[in-house]
Amino acid sequence: MKTTYALQDEVDIAKDAAAIGRKADAINVLLENHSLADALYILTPDRTPLVGDVLVRSWGYDQTNIDFYLVTKVTSKSVQIVPIISQIVRRDEYNDYVTPTESRAIDQHELQDRPFKGKPATKRFECTRLFSDGHSYRVNFNSYSSLRLWDGTEQRQTGANYGH
């Protein structure tokens, strides 16, 4: 059985081969110890932030609050974000279901006329494979919450009469 270090070296070699256009060789290296699905997963590049991405933050103690943000600038390790106003799209007895008022990627010149509810903030991001799409990123917001790429669905938060 190979050690973790040997397997990591194998992954690094495969990624280097894929980076120079030798994906078939990269897959062959990985197939020695991985399934084809795992090999393809390993070689899929991580999703990094793009201007216009909509991010979502879920936070709260004894209640769930949802906030949306728009990425307005990207550097190699950080993003500039601005909050976006959310809208309630439906309610049930205990919950509000919200979406951002702006849900499409927008051009830089359009940013000046958007319904922002706060000032821009710069936050660090990191690529992660913990989310359902497998290759995404998260933005560290504060000590108790982070932002993730919004998947386009309604987000459930505690209703106004139950904790807000």
Secondary structure in CASP SS format (residue, H / E / C, confidence):
PFRMAT SS
TARGET T0000
AUTHOR 0000-0000-0000
METHOD secondary structure of the structure
MODEL  1
M C 1.00
K C 1.00
T C 1.00
T H 1.00
Y H 1.00
A H 1.00
L H 1.00
Q H 1.00
D H 1.00
E H 1.00
V H 1.00
D H 1.00
I H 1.00
A H 1.00
K H 1.00
D H 1.00
A H 1.00
A H 1.00
A H 1.00
I C 1.00
G C 1.00
R C 1.00
K H 1.00
A H 1.00
D H 1.00
A H 1.00
I H 1.00
N H 1.00
V H 1.00
L H 1.00
L H 1.00
E C 1.00
N C 1.00
H C 1.00
S C 1.00
L H 1.00
A H 1.00
D H 1.00
A H 1.00
L H 1.00
Y H 1.00
I H 1.00
L H 1.00
T C 1.00
P C 1.00
D C 1.00
R C 1.00
T C 1.00
P C 1.00
L C 1.00
V C 1.00
G C 1.00
D C 1.00
V E 1.00
L E 1.00
V E 1.00
R E 1.00
S E 1.00
W E 1.00
G C 1.00
Y C 1.00
D C 1.00
Q C 1.00
T C 1.00
N E 1.00
I E 1.00
D E 1.00
F E 1.00
Y E 1.00
L E 1.00
V E 1.00
T E 1.00
K E 1.00
V E 1.00
T C 1.00
S C 1.00
K C 1.00
S E 1.00
V E 1.00
Q E 1.00
I E 1.00
V E 1.00
P E 1.00
I E 1.00
I C 1.00
S E 1.00
Q E 1.00
I E 1.00
V E 1.00
R E 1.00
R E 1.00
D C 1.00
E C 1.00
Y C 1.00
N E 1.00
D E 1.00
Y E 1.00
V E 1.00
T E 1.00
P E 1.00
T C 1.00
E C 1.00
S C 1.00
R C 1.00
A C 1.00
I C 1.00
D C 1.00
Q H 1.00
H H 1.00
E H 1.00
L H 1.00
Q H 1.00
D H 1.00
R C 1.00
P C 1.00
F E 1.00
K C 1.00
G C 1.00
K C 1.00
P C 1.00
A E 1.00
T E 1.00
K E 1.00
R E 1.00
F E 1.00
E E 1.00
C E 1.00
T E 1.00
R C 1.00
L C 1.00
F C 1.00
S C 1.00
D C 1.00
G C 1.00
H C 1.00
S E 1.00
Y E 1.00
R E 1.00
V E 1.00
N E 1.00
F E 1.00
N E 1.00
S C 1.00
Y C 1.00
S E 1.00
S E 1.00
L E 1.00
R E 1.00
L E 1.00
W C 1.00
D C 1.00
G C 1.00
T C 1.00
E C 1.00
Q E 1.00
R E 1.00
Q E 1.00
T E 1.00
G C 1.00
A C 1.00
N C 1.00
Y C 1.00
G C 1.00
H C 1.00
END
